[in-house]
Structures are given as structure tokens and as C-alpha cells.
Amino acid sequence: MEIPKHIFRAYDIRGLLAEVTPDIARVVGMALVSKTGAKTVIVGRDMRATSPELEQAAIEGITSMGANVIAIGLCSTSMFNFAVSSQEHIDAGIMITASHNPPEFNGMKMALASGLPISGLEILEEVERSPSPFEGEGRGEVSHQDILGAYIDKCLAVENLPDLSGTKLVIDYGNGMGAMSVRELCKRLKIEVVELYPEPDARFPNHEANPAKEETLADVKAAVVREGADFGIALDGDADRVGFIDNEGVSLRGDLTLALLAKETLSRKPGSKVVVAPNQSWTTFDSITENGGVPLECRIGRKFVVEAVQKQGAVLGGEVSSHFFFEEFHGLEAVDHAIVRILSIWKQSGQSFADLVRPYRAYTNSGEVNIEVHNKEQVLSKLEQYAGTASKVNKLDGIRCEFDRDWWFIVRPSNTEPLLRLIVEAKTPELMVQKRDELVALIQTNG
């Protein structure tokens, strides 16, 4: 069998439907057991057209190696995280999903029982170094499990949860997996919900299910204002990311949501660590330190945040992309828990959502600007010179330069494309635009 190596990526396996075939899924199932020595493996899937056959093939591969499978069927990635990490007898898991990618894609996410991801590259390495075919001992058994009830119970386990009945939300499911759990969550909380695009549909006929992209939020923003909702929620395709929109129809970036979560968490757990990344706002760092916490920086990317939360004993972590990681969920995402936490913070504040988050919008942020370059090293060298006047320089991931408390920027190279990614934040909109344009020109001139 010809194996398309390019679909095995740093964090997962993802490719076109013609590339991510049942034969590939079967081999991945075998390689997972061979690599980890797993005795029991969770398998879940999203709503994509080929996901059932990939799920079945992965199960065949796992059981052919003598390992048992607990099939949880259709689920969100947040539900999968919970199933893998919360049960003592589980050793690993495979989730069949391509998240928010277009319908012509599918893929697989692999994880250890801790929830730490197993990279696609590690699986490819196992396939290439092992005898073909893989040899297992006996045949494993398959059982089925419904984890929704236990997952929702855990998500609702929030200290001093106020009465949320009568709250009105607009929720944009983006035709992803979110309705499967969030609908039940809101029912239990007696929340009134105006639903947008709840039907799972891998064609994503209405818009890309990606709350980190401002253009995908147009419908939920308009609906929040039109319906007079308390606030809005947007979910990604496999429901491991969640974005929030205030009652005036303005979105809240992921790092600012983390700042809000950090303040509440640290009021209960002062002195705790919160994992952040160098592309995040001053607001986020300030929220952690001003509330008695310790900001713990790691490289940008899910794998690095999960590792940092787990290994450093942090209570919370998050990304600009609206992944949020909770100590209570073994340092993994649980979008339903994030929703409950934000609901609780908002309700207890006694404010409108817009008034609640207004202080978190003190700075103007450019968002990520992608600039095509052909000579990344030359540009980064020029930026080093530019950084000579900075009051603080951080090279943990790319280069972040701060200029007193006036403005900062971060530039980092894409791992997969000829791009540099730029973010600029400043104390005024005018300064942000000036510095963003200045840096874009510098990068384009030297790139």
C-alpha cells in the first residue's frame, strides 16, 4: 500500500478524502497500539461523510493488534477528550475528524490517556520502522459507550453556579458537532437559545466553522443584536474551540476570553499558574499578575499548551484561536465547561456582557497579518536590528518586541508555508495602524 507521507503532520493526520482512506485508518490503528502498547483505546468520530468507514477501519486495526476498543460514536472533540482522559482503564484514543477543514478533507487526532497528543509524524515513524503487516496478539473486543451524560455533569461542576434560567443566547454551531452537547447543556440550565446552523453537515454550507476568523462571525453577531440576546457563542467544526460575542455584537478574541477566565479562576486559586503564549495581549498577562497569578509562557500551539498545563500544574491555559484548557479536564479543552464558566462570570457580575468585557479591550490589536516572503532569515535578521530599541525582547516563538507600554509586535514564521505572521498591539488605534504598516513594509521590502 502506498502511504501519502504528507498527510502525517506535526499534530495530527489530515488530508483529502482520497488520501485518508480506510486502509490508512486501519494502519494508523495498528501503529497506535504498536507504539503505545495500549490495551484499551477510545474511538470517536465527527459527522463527515467518510468518518463512519474510517472509524470502522481504525477499530479493525486496533482490535487486530489484540487491543480492546470502546467506541463512543458521534462526538465532539471535547467529549472525546473527556472519554480518553477521565477513565482509568483507557490507554489511548483516536478521533476521526478534520475540524473546520472543507468537506473534501478528513483526518485523525491521536492521544494518550493523559490527553497529550500523539503526532502524525510519530505514527508515520512507527509505520515505517515496523514489519509489514503489523503483528498482534489475538483479537480485541469492541464495546460501546454513551459518555454525554457524564461529560455534561462534569462541565456543570462549577463552584457557586448561579441560577441561569431565563438567559437568552444565540449559538452558531456552524454545522459542526457542537449541538450534540451544548444543546443538552443549555436545556439543563434552562437557557433560551436561538440556534444557528445546528445540523451537522460536513459541507459547511453556511460558513467555515472557525470562531477565530472574524468573517465567519457575521451571522451570529447580527443575530445577537436582532434577538436582543445576552450574548452569543460560536463553535468550530469539532467543538474544541469556542468564541464569545457581546450583547452589542462585538466579538471577544480568545486571549481576552482567557483574561476573563483567569481573573475568576485566580479569585478561587490565588498564586496559581496560567499558561499563555507570546502572541497574546498585554491584557491577558495583566489579568493574571494583577489577580495574584503566575503567567507561564510556552510556544504557540495546542501541543505546547497542553504539555505546559499538565507538567507545570497550571489551573488554566488558552490560545488566541479560542482553545481553552482546564485543570479540571486534565489540561484539555471542554467547550461546554468554558461556556458554563463564562455564563457564571457574566451572571455574577450583574453587568451586560459588553460592560463586563469593556475593560479587557484597552488596547488595539491588529489580529494576525500573514505576509508572503521568500527569505525568512533575512527578514528576521532585519527585525533583530529593528528590535534594538525595544524595552523587552522575547524569542520563545519567533520574536516579540515590546516598546515600553506603548506598543508591541510579534513576528514568527509559518512552519508549512512561505509566510511570516505578524501581530501588532498598541495603546491607540492610530499607533497600531502606523506600526503595523511600518512593519509590513519592512517585511515586504526585505522578504
N, C-alpha and C positions, 0 to 999 in steps of 0.2 A: 504494500500500500504506500502510495506517495503521500508524504506528510508536508503540508504547506507550512514551513517553519515560521513565516512572518505572522501567523495568527497567534503564536505563543508570545505574549507580551510581558512587560515587567510586572504588571499587576494581575493579569487575567488572561483568558483566551478569548479572542474576538475576531470575527471575520465574516465574509459573505456566506450566504446560505450554502453555496456550492462548495465552500471550503470547510465549514464547521458541520461535518456530516455525522450520521450515526456511527460510522467506522471510527472517526476521530473521537467521538464521545466515549465509545467503548474502550479505546486505547487509553484515554485520559482516566477513566475509572480504574483500569488495571494499574496504570502508573501511580495513581494516588495511593493505592493500597501498597504497592511495591515500595514506594518511597517512605511512607509514614508507618507502615506496619499496622495500619488501622484494622480493628476488629469489627467496629460498627460505624457506619457512615450515614449521615443525613443527606437526602437528595430532595431538592425542591426545584420549582420551575416558574417562569413567568408565562405571559399569555401569547407569546409569539407562535406563529403557525407551526414551526418545526420543533418547538420546545417539548411536546409530548414524546416525539420519537427520539430526540436526543436524551431525554430523561430515561426512557426505557433502555437505550443503548448503554448509557452510563451505569445503570443498575446492573445490566448484564455483565459489564466489565468488572464491576466491583465484586459481584457475587461469584464470578468465575475464579476470583482470587481467594475465595474462601471467607470473605468478609460479609457481614450482615448489613442490610440496608433498612433504614427507616425512611419511608417515602412520605413526605409531607405535602406533596402535590402542589397545586397552585398556591403561591405565596408571594409576599413582598420580600425584598432582601432584608428588611428589618426583622420580619418574622423568622426568616432563615437564620439570621444572626442569633436570635434568641434560642431557636431549636438546637443549634450547634453548641452554644456556649453554656447553656443553663442545665444541661443534663449530664450527670456524672459518667454515664456509660458510653458517651459519644466520643469518638476519636478524631473525626474529620467530617467535612461536608462539601458537597458540590451544589451550586446554584446555577441552573440553566437560565441565563439572561444576557441581554446586550444593553440593558439600562435604557437610555434615551436614544440610542442609535436608530437610524432609519430601518424600515421593515425588512430590507434585504440583508440585514445583519442578524447574527445570533452569536452566543458565546457562553462561557462558563467561568464562574468565580469559584475558587477552591479555598478552603480554610481549614486550619487545625481546630481542635476543640477549644482552644483559647480564643478563637476568633481571628488570630493572626492570619493574614492572607498567605497562601502558597502561590508563588508567581507562576505564570505560564512558562517562563523560561526554566524554572526548576522542574516542571513536569516534562518539558521537552528534553532536558538533560537526562532525566530518568528513562525516557523512551529510547534515547539514543545509546545509552550505556547498558541497557538491559537486553537479555536474549529475546529474540522474536520467534514465536509469540511468548508473552509473559507466562510464567508457570505458577499456578496457585495450588493451595492445598484444599481439596474438597470444594464444595459449593455452599455459599452462604444463603441465608434465608431473607425474605423480604416481608416486612410488616408495614402497616400504615398508621399514621398518627395525625390527629387534628390538634394543632397547637394554638389556634386562635384564642380560645377562652383563657388559657394560662398566660398567653402573651399580653392580652388586654388587662388582665388582673395585675400583672407586673407593671404595666405602663401607668396604671391608675394609682399605684402605691406612692403617692406624693404626700409629704408631711403637710398637715393643716390645709388640705384641699378644700377650697371654698365651694359653696353651692353655685354651680354654673348654669342651672336651669334657666331657660329664657334667653341665653346668649344667642346672638344671631351671627353666623359665619357664612362667608362664601368660600367654597373649597373647589379649586380647579385640580381635578385628578389627572388631567392631560391624557386621558385614555390609557393610563398606566395601571399598576397593581394596587394603588393606594386605597381605593374604595373598599377593598376586601377587609381591611382592618379599621380604617378611620371611620367608616360608616357605623360600625358596631360601637366604636369608642364614643362617638357623638350621641348615639342612641342611649348608651348607659348614662351619659352626663346630662341627658335631656336638653341637648342643644339643638336649636333650629338651624338647619343647613340649607343653603341654596347651592345645589350641586352643578358644577360644570364638567362635562365630558367624563362621567364616571365609568362608562363602559370600557372594559379592557379591549384595546384594539391596537395591535402592533403596527398598523399603518399610520398611526398618529395623525388622523385626518384633519384635526383642528389646528394643532401647532406642536412643535417639538416640546416634549415634556422635560423641561430643563429650567428650574427656577433661578439659576444663576445667570440666565440670559434675559436681559430686561425686555427684549422684544417679545418674548413668549408670555409675558405677564399682562399684555394689553387687555385681554378679556376679563381676567379676574379683577384687575384694577377698576375697570368700568363698572363691573357688576357690584363691587363693594359700595361704590358711590350711589349707583342706581337703586340698590336694595336697602340702603341705609344700614348696612351691616356693621357690627362692632369691629371686625377686621376680616382679612382674607388670608387664605392659605393656598400655596401652590406646591405640588409634589412632582418629583421626577418619575421616570418610567418604571423603575423597580422599587420606588418608595424607600430609598435610604437617604434622600435629601428633601428638605422642606424649607420653603421660603415664606415670609410673612409680609402682608400688605396692610398698612394702617387704614383707619376709617376714612381718611381723605384720599385714598387711592394711591399712596406713595409706598414703594417697596422698601424693605429693610434689608440691607446687604448682610451676608452671612456672618461677617466678622462683627458687625454691630449687634446682631442677634446673640452672638456668643458673649458680647459685653453685658447684655441684659441678663442672660443666664448666669454669668459669672457673679454678678452683684448679688443675686438671690442665693446662689449656692454658697457663696462665702459668708453670707449672713448666718448660715447654719453651720458652716465648717470653716471658721476663720483659720488663716495660716496655711490653707491647702494650696496645692499646685494646680494650675490650669494651663493646658498645652495650647500654645499659639504658634503661628508661623510668621516669618519676616515680611510677608506681603499684607499684613493686617494693620488696621488703623491704630493711630495713637489712642483713639477712644477705647479700644479693646485692652491695650496694655494698661491704660489709666484706670479702667474699671476694676481690673484685677488688683493692682497695687493699692488703690485708694480704699478698697474694701478688705484689705488685710491679707490678700493672696500673693502667691508667687508665680509670675508668668514664666513658663518653661518653654523655651523656643525649640522647635525642631524644623527639619526640612519640610518643604511643601509637598503634600501628597498623603493620601489616606494611610498607606502602609506605615509611614513615619509617625503619623499622629497616633495610630492605634498602638504601635510599639512604645511610644513615649508615655501614653496614658497608663498602659499596663505595667511597664517596667519601672516607671518613676512614681507609681502610686498616686497619680493625679485624679482629681474628682471630676474633671471635665476637660473636653478639648473641642476644637472646632476649626472649620475652614471657611474661607471666603465663598466657596462653592456651595455652602449650606449643608455640609455634613456636620453633625454634632455627635459627640462621643461621650457616653455617660459611664461613670464608675459603677452605677447600679446595674448596667448591662455589660459588665466585663470590658469596659472601654470600647464598646461598639455602638453603632448607630441604632436608634429606635425612634423613628419619626413620630410615632404616636405618643411616646413619652415626652418628646420635645414639645409637641402640641399641648399636652396637659400642663407642662411646666410653664409655658408661655401664657396659657389661659389663666393659670393660678396667679402668676405675677401681675398680669393685667387686672384681673378682678380685685385683687387685694390692694392695688394702687388707688382704686376709686377714680381713676382718670380715664379719659378717652385714650385709645391706643396711640393716636397721633401725639397727644400731650405726653404720654408715657415715654415715647422714644425720641421726642424732640431734642433732649439734651445729648443724645448719642450721635446727633448729626452736626456736631460743632465744626467739623472740617469738611472741605470739599474734596471729593475723591474722583479721579479720572476713570476708575474702573480699568480693566486690563486692556491695553492697547497692543495689538500684535503687529510687529514691523518685520517685513521680509528683509533678510540680509544674506550676503554671500561670504562674508568674512567676520564671523562672530568674534574671533580672538582679537582682531584689530579694533573692533568697536569696544570690546570690554577693556582693552588697553587704554583707549581714549577716555573711557568713563573713569578709569583709575586716576587719570590726570585731573579730570573734572572734579573728582572726589577730594582733591587736595584741600579744599576749603571747608569740607564738611565738619560738623562738630562731632559726628558719630558715624562710623562705618561698620557695616555688618556683612560678612562674606559667608554666612552659613549656607545660603542658597542663592546664587547669583551675587549681586552687590546691592545693598541698601545703604543709602546715604541720607543722613538727617542734617538739616541746617537750622540749628537752634530749635525753637518751637515754631518756626515759620512754615517750613515745608520739608517733605522727604520724597525720595523716589526709590523704587527697586527695579532693576533690570535683571532678567535671568533668561538663559537660552532654553528654547524648546528642545527636548530630547529626541524628538521624532521628525521635526520639520525645520527648514532654514529660517527660523523666526527668533526674534527676541521679544520678550514680553515685558512691557513697561507699565508701571502704576505710579502715579503722582498724587500726593495728597498735600493740601495747603490750608492755611488758616482763612483764606478768602478765595472766592471763585476766580477772581481776576489773576491772582498769583498762581493758582493751579493751572489755568489756561496758558499763561505766559511760560511757565516752567515746562509744562507738557510739550508745547510747541517747540521750545528751545531744544529739548532732549530728542524729540522725534527728528528734528532737522540734523542734530549732531549724529544720530544713529544712521540716518539715511545717507548722509554725506560720507561717512566712513565705512559703510557696510556694503 
